[in-house]
Amino acid sequence: MKVKFINVGSNNMNWTANLQSLSFRELERQIKSKGALMSRTLDFIFDEESQKGNIIVGVFRKVGEFEVVETTS
């Protein structure tokens, strides 16, 4: 599946990546590999209906967004 990352981190990085699945590990790996965030307390909130999500650090601080733009069958 193709996932678009939007305004991630203090540098507001944007990129698109092909992921095997929409799992915590896949999302975290993508963010860490880009150097967009160094926080150890990452979390993700995803809305199935809109296919959009938020990237959270700590308990409540939104530091970016992601969106599924293409799924593979």
MIKE-990135 format. One record per atom (N, C-alpha, C, O): x, y, z; residue number from 1; residue in three letters. Coordinates in Angstrom, 1 decimal. Example, Ala and Ser with C-alpha at 12.3 -4.5 7.8 and 13.67 -1.06 7.14 Angstrom:
2
<atom east="13.2" north="-5.7" up="7.8" pos="1" code="ALA"/>
<atom east="12.3" north="-4.5" up="7.8" pos="1" code="ALA"/>
<atom east="13.2" north="-3.3" up="7.8" pos="1" code="ALA"/>
<atom east="14.2" north="-3.3" up="8.5" pos="1" code="ALA"/>
<atom east="12.8" north="-2.2" up="7.1" pos="2" code="SER"/>
<atom east="13.7" north="-1.1" up="7.1" pos="2" code="SER"/>
<atom east="12.9" north="0.0" up="7.9" pos="2" code="SER"/>
<atom east="13.4" north="1.1" up="8.0" pos="2" code="SER"/>
//
This chain:
73
<atom east="0.8" north="-1.2" up="0.0" pos="1" code="MET"/>
<atom east="0.0" north="0.0" up="0.0" pos="1" code="MET"/>
<atom east="0.9" north="1.2" up="0.0" pos="1" code="MET"/>
<atom east="2.0" north="1.2" up="0.5" pos="1" code="MET"/>
<atom east="0.4" north="2.3" up="-0.6" pos="2" code="LYS"/>
<atom east="1.1" north="3.5" up="-0.6" pos="2" code="LYS"/>
<atom east="0.6" north="4.5" up="0.4" pos="2" code="LYS"/>
<atom east="-0.6" north="4.7" up="0.5" pos="2" code="LYS"/>
<atom east="1.5" north="5.0" up="1.3" pos="3" code="VAL"/>
<atom east="1.1" north="5.9" up="2.4" pos="3" code="VAL"/>
<atom east="1.8" north="7.2" up="2.2" pos="3" code="VAL"/>
<atom east="3.1" north="7.2" up="2.0" pos="3" code="VAL"/>
<atom east="1.1" north="8.3" up="2.4" pos="4" code="LYS"/>
<atom east="1.7" north="9.6" up="2.3" pos="4" code="LYS"/>
<atom east="1.8" north="10.2" up="3.7" pos="4" code="LYS"/>
<atom east="0.9" north="10.1" up="4.5" pos="4" code="LYS"/>
<atom east="3.1" north="10.6" up="4.0" pos="5" code="PHE"/>
<atom east="3.4" north="11.2" up="5.3" pos="5" code="PHE"/>
<atom east="3.4" north="12.7" up="5.1" pos="5" code="PHE"/>
<atom east="4.0" north="13.2" up="4.2" pos="5" code="PHE"/>
<atom east="2.7" north="13.5" up="6.0" pos="6" code="ILE"/>
<atom east="2.5" north="14.9" up="5.8" pos="6" code="ILE"/>
<atom east="2.9" north="15.7" up="7.0" pos="6" code="ILE"/>
<atom east="2.5" north="15.4" up="8.1" pos="6" code="ILE"/>
<atom east="3.8" north="16.7" up="6.8" pos="7" code="ASN"/>
<atom east="4.2" north="17.6" up="7.8" pos="7" code="ASN"/>
<atom east="4.7" north="16.9" up="9.1" pos="7" code="ASN"/>
<atom east="4.2" north="17.2" up="10.2" pos="7" code="ASN"/>
<atom east="5.6" north="16.0" up="8.9" pos="8" code="VAL"/>
<atom east="6.1" north="15.2" up="10.0" pos="8" code="VAL"/>
<atom east="7.3" north="15.9" up="10.7" pos="8" code="VAL"/>
<atom east="8.3" north="16.2" up="10.0" pos="8" code="VAL"/>
<atom east="7.2" north="16.0" up="12.0" pos="9" code="GLY"/>
<atom east="8.3" north="16.6" up="12.8" pos="9" code="GLY"/>
<atom east="8.5" north="18.1" up="12.7" pos="9" code="GLY"/>
<atom east="7.7" north="18.7" up="12.0" pos="9" code="GLY"/>
<atom east="9.5" north="18.6" up="13.3" pos="10" code="SER"/>
<atom east="9.7" north="20.0" up="13.4" pos="10" code="SER"/>
<atom east="10.1" north="20.6" up="12.0" pos="10" code="SER"/>
<atom east="10.0" north="21.8" up="11.8" pos="10" code="SER"/>
<atom east="10.6" north="19.7" up="11.1" pos="11" code="ASN"/>
<atom east="10.9" north="20.2" up="9.7" pos="11" code="ASN"/>
<atom east="9.8" north="20.0" up="8.8" pos="11" code="ASN"/>
<atom east="10.0" north="20.3" up="7.6" pos="11" code="ASN"/>
<atom east="8.7" north="19.6" up="9.2" pos="12" code="ASN"/>
<atom east="7.5" north="19.4" up="8.4" pos="12" code="ASN"/>
<atom east="7.8" north="18.6" up="7.1" pos="12" code="ASN"/>
<atom east="7.5" north="19.0" up="6.0" pos="12" code="ASN"/>
<atom east="8.4" north="17.4" up="7.3" pos="13" code="MET"/>
<atom east="8.8" north="16.6" up="6.2" pos="13" code="MET"/>
<atom east="7.6" north="15.9" up="5.5" pos="13" code="MET"/>
<atom east="6.6" north="15.6" up="6.2" pos="13" code="MET"/>
<atom east="7.6" north="15.8" up="4.2" pos="14" code="ASN"/>
<atom east="6.6" north="15.1" up="3.4" pos="14" code="ASN"/>
<atom east="7.2" north="14.1" up="2.5" pos="14" code="ASN"/>
<atom east="8.2" north="14.4" up="1.9" pos="14" code="ASN"/>
<atom east="6.6" north="12.9" up="2.5" pos="15" code="TRP"/>
<atom east="7.1" north="11.9" up="1.5" pos="15" code="TRP"/>
<atom east="6.0" north="10.8" up="1.4" pos="15" code="TRP"/>
<atom east="5.1" north="10.8" up="2.2" pos="15" code="TRP"/>
<atom east="6.2" north="10.0" up="0.4" pos="16" code="THR"/>
<atom east="5.3" north="8.9" up="0.1" pos="16" code="THR"/>
<atom east="6.1" north="7.6" up="0.2" pos="16" code="THR"/>
<atom east="7.2" north="7.5" up="-0.3" pos="16" code="THR"/>
<atom east="5.5" north="6.5" up="0.8" pos="17" code="ALA"/>
<atom east="6.3" north="5.3" up="0.9" pos="17" code="ALA"/>
<atom east="5.3" north="4.1" up="0.6" pos="17" code="ALA"/>
<atom east="4.1" north="4.2" up="0.8" pos="17" code="ALA"/>
<atom east="5.9" north="3.0" up="0.1" pos="18" code="ASN"/>
<atom east="5.2" north="1.8" up="-0.1" pos="18" code="ASN"/>
<atom east="5.4" north="0.9" up="1.2" pos="18" code="ASN"/>
<atom east="6.6" north="0.6" up="1.5" pos="18" code="ASN"/>
<atom east="4.3" north="0.5" up="1.8" pos="19" code="LEU"/>
<atom east="4.4" north="-0.3" up="3.0" pos="19" code="LEU"/>
<atom east="3.7" north="-1.6" up="2.8" pos="19" code="LEU"/>
<atom east="2.8" north="-1.7" up="2.0" pos="19" code="LEU"/>
<atom east="4.2" north="-2.7" up="3.4" pos="20" code="GLN"/>
<atom east="3.6" north="-4.0" up="3.4" pos="20" code="GLN"/>
<atom east="2.3" north="-4.0" up="4.1" pos="20" code="GLN"/>
<atom east="1.3" north="-4.6" up="3.6" pos="20" code="GLN"/>
<atom east="2.2" north="-3.3" up="5.2" pos="21" code="SER"/>
<atom east="1.0" north="-3.3" up="5.9" pos="21" code="SER"/>
<atom east="0.9" north="-1.9" up="6.7" pos="21" code="SER"/>
<atom east="1.9" north="-1.3" up="6.9" pos="21" code="SER"/>
<atom east="-0.2" north="-1.6" up="7.3" pos="22" code="LEU"/>
<atom east="-0.4" north="-0.4" up="8.0" pos="22" code="LEU"/>
<atom east="-0.2" north="-0.8" up="9.5" pos="22" code="LEU"/>
<atom east="-1.2" north="-0.7" up="10.3" pos="22" code="LEU"/>
<atom east="1.0" north="-1.2" up="9.9" pos="23" code="SER"/>
<atom east="1.2" north="-1.6" up="11.3" pos="23" code="SER"/>
<atom east="2.1" north="-0.6" up="12.0" pos="23" code="SER"/>
<atom east="2.7" north="0.3" up="11.4" pos="23" code="SER"/>
<atom east="2.1" north="-0.7" up="13.3" pos="24" code="PHE"/>
<atom east="2.9" north="0.2" up="14.1" pos="24" code="PHE"/>
<atom east="4.3" north="0.1" up="13.7" pos="24" code="PHE"/>
<atom east="5.0" north="1.2" up="13.5" pos="24" code="PHE"/>
<atom east="4.9" north="-1.1" up="13.5" pos="25" code="ARG"/>
<atom east="6.3" north="-1.3" up="13.2" pos="25" code="ARG"/>
<atom east="6.6" north="-0.7" up="11.8" pos="25" code="ARG"/>
<atom east="7.7" north="0.0" up="11.7" pos="25" code="ARG"/>
<atom east="5.7" north="-0.8" up="10.8" pos="26" code="GLU"/>
<atom east="6.0" north="-0.3" up="9.5" pos="26" code="GLU"/>
<atom east="6.0" north="1.2" up="9.5" pos="26" code="GLU"/>
<atom east="6.9" north="1.9" up="8.9" pos="26" code="GLU"/>
<atom east="5.0" north="1.8" up="10.2" pos="27" code="LEU"/>
<atom east="4.9" north="3.3" up="10.3" pos="27" code="LEU"/>
<atom east="6.2" north="3.8" up="11.1" pos="27" code="LEU"/>
<atom east="6.8" north="4.8" up="10.6" pos="27" code="LEU"/>
<atom east="6.5" north="3.2" up="12.2" pos="28" code="GLU"/>
<atom east="7.6" north="3.7" up="13.0" pos="28" code="GLU"/>
<atom east="8.9" north="3.6" up="12.2" pos="28" code="GLU"/>
<atom east="9.7" north="4.5" up="12.2" pos="28" code="GLU"/>
<atom east="9.1" north="2.4" up="11.5" pos="29" code="ARG"/>
<atom east="10.3" north="2.2" up="10.7" pos="29" code="ARG"/>
<atom east="10.5" north="3.3" up="9.7" pos="29" code="ARG"/>
<atom east="11.6" north="3.8" up="9.4" pos="29" code="ARG"/>
<atom east="9.4" north="3.6" up="9.0" pos="30" code="GLN"/>
<atom east="9.4" north="4.7" up="8.0" pos="30" code="GLN"/>
<atom east="9.8" north="6.0" up="8.5" pos="30" code="GLN"/>
<atom east="10.6" north="6.7" up="7.9" pos="30" code="GLN"/>
<atom east="9.2" north="6.4" up="9.6" pos="31" code="ILE"/>
<atom east="9.5" north="7.7" up="10.3" pos="31" code="ILE"/>
<atom east="11.0" north="7.8" up="10.8" pos="31" code="ILE"/>
<atom east="11.6" north="8.8" up="10.6" pos="31" code="ILE"/>
<atom east="11.4" north="6.7" up="11.4" pos="32" code="LYS"/>
<atom east="12.8" north="6.7" up="11.9" pos="32" code="LYS"/>
<atom east="13.8" north="6.7" up="10.8" pos="32" code="LYS"/>
<atom east="14.8" north="7.3" up="10.9" pos="32" code="LYS"/>
<atom east="13.5" north="5.9" up="9.7" pos="33" code="SER"/>
<atom east="14.5" north="5.8" up="8.6" pos="33" code="SER"/>
<atom east="14.7" north="7.2" up="7.9" pos="33" code="SER"/>
<atom east="15.7" north="7.5" up="7.4" pos="33" code="SER"/>
<atom east="13.7" north="8.0" up="7.9" pos="34" code="LYS"/>
<atom east="13.7" north="9.3" up="7.3" pos="34" code="LYS"/>
<atom east="14.4" north="10.4" up="8.3" pos="34" code="LYS"/>
<atom east="14.7" north="11.5" up="7.9" pos="34" code="LYS"/>
<atom east="14.5" north="10.0" up="9.5" pos="35" code="GLY"/>
<atom east="15.1" north="10.9" up="10.5" pos="35" code="GLY"/>
<atom east="14.1" north="12.0" up="10.9" pos="35" code="GLY"/>
<atom east="14.5" north="13.1" up="11.3" pos="35" code="GLY"/>
<atom east="12.8" north="11.8" up="10.6" pos="36" code="ALA"/>
<atom east="11.8" north="12.8" up="10.8" pos="36" code="ALA"/>
<atom east="11.6" north="13.1" up="12.3" pos="36" code="ALA"/>
<atom east="11.3" north="14.2" up="12.8" pos="36" code="ALA"/>
<atom east="11.7" north="12.0" up="13.1" pos="37" code="LEU"/>
<atom east="11.4" north="12.1" up="14.6" pos="37" code="LEU"/>
<atom east="12.4" north="11.2" up="15.3" pos="37" code="LEU"/>
<atom east="12.7" north="10.1" up="14.8" pos="37" code="LEU"/>
<atom east="12.8" north="11.6" up="16.5" pos="38" code="MET"/>
<atom east="13.7" north="10.8" up="17.3" pos="38" code="MET"/>
<atom east="13.0" north="10.3" up="18.6" pos="38" code="MET"/>
<atom east="13.6" north="9.6" up="19.3" pos="38" code="MET"/>
<atom east="11.8" north="10.7" up="18.8" pos="39" code="SER"/>
<atom east="11.1" north="10.4" up="20.0" pos="39" code="SER"/>
<atom east="10.9" north="8.9" up="20.1" pos="39" code="SER"/>
<atom east="10.7" north="8.2" up="19.2" pos="39" code="SER"/>
<atom east="11.0" north="8.4" up="21.4" pos="40" code="ARG"/>
<atom east="10.8" north="7.0" up="21.6" pos="40" code="ARG"/>
<atom east="9.3" north="6.7" up="22.0" pos="40" code="ARG"/>
<atom east="8.9" north="5.5" up="22.1" pos="40" code="ARG"/>
<atom east="8.5" north="7.7" up="22.1" pos="41" code="THR"/>
<atom east="7.1" north="7.5" up="22.5" pos="41" code="THR"/>
<atom east="6.2" north="7.8" up="21.4" pos="41" code="THR"/>
<atom east="5.3" north="8.6" up="21.5" pos="41" code="THR"/>
<atom east="6.4" north="7.2" up="20.2" pos="42" code="LEU"/>
<atom east="5.5" north="7.4" up="19.1" pos="42" code="LEU"/>
<atom east="4.2" north="6.6" up="19.3" pos="42" code="LEU"/>
<atom east="4.2" north="5.6" up="19.9" pos="42" code="LEU"/>
<atom east="3.2" north="7.2" up="18.7" pos="43" code="ASP"/>
<atom east="1.9" north="6.5" up="18.7" pos="43" code="ASP"/>
<atom east="1.2" north="7.0" up="17.4" pos="43" code="ASP"/>
<atom east="1.5" north="8.0" up="16.9" pos="43" code="ASP"/>
<atom east="0.2" north="6.2" up="17.0" pos="44" code="PHE"/>
<atom east="-0.5" north="6.5" up="15.7" pos="44" code="PHE"/>
<atom east="-2.0" north="6.3" up="16.0" pos="44" code="PHE"/>
<atom east="-2.4" north="5.4" up="16.6" pos="44" code="PHE"/>
<atom east="-2.8" north="7.2" up="15.5" pos="45" code="ILE"/>
<atom east="-4.2" north="7.2" up="15.5" pos="45" code="ILE"/>
<atom east="-4.7" north="7.1" up="14.1" pos="45" code="ILE"/>
<atom east="-4.3" north="8.0" up="13.3" pos="45" code="ILE"/>
<atom east="-5.5" north="6.1" up="13.7" pos="46" code="PHE"/>
<atom east="-6.0" north="6.0" up="12.3" pos="46" code="PHE"/>
<atom east="-7.5" north="5.8" up="12.3" pos="46" code="PHE"/>
<atom east="-8.1" north="5.1" up="13.0" pos="46" code="PHE"/>
<atom east="-8.1" north="6.6" up="11.3" pos="47" code="ASP"/>
<atom east="-9.5" north="6.5" up="11.1" pos="47" code="ASP"/>
<atom east="-9.7" north="5.7" up="9.8" pos="47" code="ASP"/>
<atom east="-9.4" north="6.1" up="8.7" pos="47" code="ASP"/>
<atom east="-10.3" north="4.5" up="10.0" pos="48" code="GLU"/>
<atom east="-10.6" north="3.6" up="8.8" pos="48" code="GLU"/>
<atom east="-11.4" north="4.2" up="7.7" pos="48" code="GLU"/>
<atom east="-11.2" north="4.0" up="6.6" pos="48" code="GLU"/>
<atom east="-12.4" north="5.0" up="8.1" pos="49" code="GLU"/>
<atom east="-13.3" north="5.5" up="7.2" pos="49" code="GLU"/>
<atom east="-12.7" north="6.5" up="6.2" pos="49" code="GLU"/>
<atom east="-12.8" north="6.5" up="5.0" pos="49" code="GLU"/>
<atom east="-11.9" north="7.5" up="6.8" pos="50" code="SER"/>
<atom east="-11.3" north="8.5" up="6.0" pos="50" code="SER"/>
<atom east="-9.9" north="8.0" up="5.4" pos="50" code="SER"/>
<atom east="-9.4" north="8.7" up="4.5" pos="50" code="SER"/>
<atom east="-9.4" north="6.9" up="6.0" pos="51" code="GLN"/>
<atom east="-8.1" north="6.4" up="5.6" pos="51" code="GLN"/>
<atom east="-6.9" north="7.4" up="5.9" pos="51" code="GLN"/>
<atom east="-5.9" north="7.4" up="5.3" pos="51" code="GLN"/>
<atom east="-7.1" north="8.2" up="7.0" pos="52" code="LYS"/>
<atom east="-6.2" north="9.2" up="7.4" pos="52" code="LYS"/>
<atom east="-5.8" north="9.0" up="8.9" pos="52" code="LYS"/>
<atom east="-6.6" north="8.5" up="9.7" pos="52" code="LYS"/>
<atom east="-4.6" north="9.4" up="9.3" pos="53" code="GLY"/>
<atom east="-4.2" north="9.2" up="10.7" pos="53" code="GLY"/>
<atom east="-3.3" north="10.3" up="11.1" pos="53" code="GLY"/>
<atom east="-2.9" north="11.2" up="10.4" pos="53" code="GLY"/>
<atom east="-3.1" north="10.4" up="12.4" pos="54" code="ASN"/>
<atom east="-2.2" north="11.3" up="13.1" pos="54" code="ASN"/>
<atom east="-1.0" north="10.6" up="13.7" pos="54" code="ASN"/>
<atom east="-1.1" north="9.5" up="14.2" pos="54" code="ASN"/>
<atom east="0.1" north="11.3" up="13.7" pos="55" code="ILE"/>
<atom east="1.3" north="10.8" up="14.4" pos="55" code="ILE"/>
<atom east="1.4" north="11.6" up="15.7" pos="55" code="ILE"/>
<atom east="1.4" north="12.8" up="15.7" pos="55" code="ILE"/>
<atom east="1.5" north="10.9" up="16.8" pos="56" code="ILE"/>
<atom east="1.5" north="11.5" up="18.2" pos="56" code="ILE"/>
<atom east="2.8" north="11.1" up="18.9" pos="56" code="ILE"/>
<atom east="3.3" north="10.0" up="18.8" pos="56" code="ILE"/>
<atom east="3.3" north="12.1" up="19.6" pos="57" code="VAL"/>
<atom east="4.4" north="11.8" up="20.6" pos="57" code="VAL"/>
<atom east="4.0" north="12.2" up="22.0" pos="57" code="VAL"/>
<atom east="3.1" north="13.0" up="22.1" pos="57" code="VAL"/>
<atom east="4.6" north="11.5" up="22.9" pos="58" code="GLY"/>
<atom east="4.1" north="11.7" up="24.3" pos="58" code="GLY"/>
<atom east="2.7" north="11.2" up="24.4" pos="58" code="GLY"/>
<atom east="2.4" north="10.1" up="23.9" pos="58" code="GLY"/>
<atom east="1.9" north="11.9" up="25.0" pos="59" code="VAL"/>
<atom east="0.5" north="11.5" up="25.2" pos="59" code="VAL"/>
<atom east="-0.5" north="12.1" up="24.3" pos="59" code="VAL"/>
<atom east="-1.5" north="11.5" up="23.9" pos="59" code="VAL"/>
<atom east="-0.2" north="13.3" up="23.9" pos="60" code="PHE"/>
<atom east="-1.2" north="14.1" up="23.1" pos="60" code="PHE"/>
<atom east="-0.6" north="15.0" up="22.0" pos="60" code="PHE"/>
<atom east="-1.4" north="15.6" up="21.3" pos="60" code="PHE"/>
<atom east="0.7" north="15.1" up="21.8" pos="61" code="ARG"/>
<atom east="1.2" north="16.1" up="20.9" pos="61" code="ARG"/>
<atom east="1.3" north="15.6" up="19.5" pos="61" code="ARG"/>
<atom east="2.0" north="14.6" up="19.2" pos="61" code="ARG"/>
<atom east="0.5" north="16.2" up="18.6" pos="62" code="LYS"/>
<atom east="0.4" north="15.8" up="17.2" pos="62" code="LYS"/>
<atom east="1.7" north="16.3" up="16.5" pos="62" code="LYS"/>
<atom east="1.9" north="17.6" up="16.5" pos="62" code="LYS"/>
<atom east="2.4" north="15.5" up="15.8" pos="63" code="VAL"/>
<atom east="3.6" north="15.9" up="15.1" pos="63" code="VAL"/>
<atom east="3.6" north="15.5" up="13.6" pos="63" code="VAL"/>
<atom east="4.7" north="15.6" up="13.0" pos="63" code="VAL"/>
<atom east="2.5" north="15.2" up="13.1" pos="64" code="GLY"/>
<atom east="2.4" north="14.9" up="11.7" pos="64" code="GLY"/>
<atom east="1.1" north="14.1" up="11.4" pos="64" code="GLY"/>
<atom east="0.3" north="13.8" up="12.3" pos="64" code="GLY"/>
<atom east="1.0" north="13.8" up="10.1" pos="65" code="GLU"/>
<atom east="-0.2" north="13.1" up="9.6" pos="65" code="GLU"/>
<atom east="0.2" north="12.0" up="8.6" pos="65" code="GLU"/>
<atom east="1.3" north="12.1" up="8.1" pos="65" code="GLU"/>
<atom east="-0.6" north="11.1" up="8.4" pos="66" code="PHE"/>
<atom east="-0.4" north="10.1" up="7.3" pos="66" code="PHE"/>
<atom east="-1.7" north="9.7" up="6.7" pos="66" code="PHE"/>
<atom east="-2.8" north="9.9" up="7.3" pos="66" code="PHE"/>
<atom east="-1.7" north="9.3" up="5.4" pos="67" code="GLU"/>
<atom east="-2.9" north="9.0" up="4.7" pos="67" code="GLU"/>
<atom east="-2.6" north="7.8" up="3.7" pos="67" code="GLU"/>
<atom east="-1.6" north="7.8" up="3.0" pos="67" code="GLU"/>
<atom east="-3.5" north="6.9" up="3.7" pos="68" code="VAL"/>
<atom east="-3.4" north="5.8" up="2.7" pos="68" code="VAL"/>
<atom east="-3.9" north="6.3" up="1.4" pos="68" code="VAL"/>
<atom east="-5.1" north="6.7" up="1.3" pos="68" code="VAL"/>
<atom east="-3.0" north="6.3" up="0.4" pos="69" code="VAL"/>
<atom east="-3.5" north="6.9" up="-0.9" pos="69" code="VAL"/>
<atom east="-3.7" north="5.8" up="-1.9" pos="69" code="VAL"/>
<atom east="-4.3" north="6.1" up="-3.0" pos="69" code="VAL"/>
<atom east="-3.2" north="4.6" up="-1.7" pos="70" code="GLU"/>
<atom east="-3.4" north="3.5" up="-2.6" pos="70" code="GLU"/>
<atom east="-3.3" north="2.2" up="-1.9" pos="70" code="GLU"/>
<atom east="-2.3" north="2.0" up="-1.1" pos="70" code="GLU"/>
<atom east="-4.2" north="1.3" up="-2.1" pos="71" code="THR"/>
<atom east="-4.1" north="0.0" up="-1.4" pos="71" code="THR"/>
<atom east="-3.9" north="-1.1" up="-2.5" pos="71" code="THR"/>
<atom east="-4.3" north="-0.9" up="-3.7" pos="71" code="THR"/>
<atom east="-3.2" north="-2.2" up="-2.1" pos="72" code="THR"/>
<atom east="-3.0" north="-3.3" up="-3.1" pos="72" code="THR"/>
<atom east="-4.0" north="-4.4" up="-2.8" pos="72" code="THR"/>
<atom east="-4.3" north="-4.6" up="-1.6" pos="72" code="THR"/>
<atom east="-4.5" north="-5.0" up="-3.8" pos="73" code="SER"/>
<atom east="-5.5" north="-6.0" up="-3.6" pos="73" code="SER"/>
<atom east="-4.9" north="-7.4" up="-3.4" pos="73" code="SER"/>
<atom east="-5.6" north="-8.4" up="-3.2" pos="73" code="SER"/>
//
